[in-house]
Amino acid sequence: MVQRIDVTGFDGLRLAAWEFADPPKEPAGAGPAPGVLLLHGLMGRASHWAATARRLSGRHRAVALDQRGHGRSDKPPEAPYTREAYVSDAEAAIEQLGLAPVTLVGHAMGALTAWQLAAKRPDLVGALIICDMRASALGAASQREWVDWFRTWPVPFATLGDVRKWFGEDDPWLERPSPGRGEYFAEVMAERADGWRPVFSRRQMLVSRETWVHDAHWEELAQVRCPTLVVRGLDGELGRAEAQEMVRVLPRGQYAEVTDAGHLAHYDRPDAWHAAIEPFLDGALTA
């Protein structure tokens, strides 16, 4: 069962939330299943969490959100694509879906949104999982690299096979072939009259990214009071030293690694990803 649920962003924007499996049946006299909200990274979409959502659905109500400008959610050019907008949208989704106290699971940009929301609204968040997102400032050079990278995309792609090959083999950012990365980007393409193009605006992605790359986010991380797991792929963008410093800064931080995985650990290595997060989730449920 895949079900779309329309929710309303903080400013009235229509956002698409998704359940990829039936929620667990409630035993007689028991309350609703604990809620999980899954937040994808920049350029991602809710469907990237489908395997995780299905795996969690045995004991949780797992909902994945297409964040503004992504997936099936609205993408008006005049809308704000700020940190405050993304955080307030997630806050609105939790309240409208009745997920609190929620476990937030975020990847990259979605992880930053998750910990900023946990710092802002501790009453809504019971636990937090951060996947491969740095707390340090990335800087102006990083943003210029993204501008240059977007210019290299051979858009439109003639076929989805071309999408998979370029992002999985030919992309100059790649150090080695990554079929999973090719599949990841194939999920964010849609067929147009002239070929396959991303479902998002690359300009909007740069605008979104501009709002966090120049700043460090350690102060907000230190304000997160709920149990928090910091997860990194061994070949991801979050280094071990920085990840362990994030755990130290977090009042209730824990650490986990996913071997043979990079930035897309939850997507590339779902079994290893779940082996890393399930002990933490079991502890959150017991608590």
Order of alpha helices (4+ residues) and beta strands (2+ residues): beta-beta-beta-alpha-beta-alpha-beta-alpha-beta-alpha-alpha-alpha-beta-beta-alpha-alpha-beta-alpha-beta-alpha-alpha
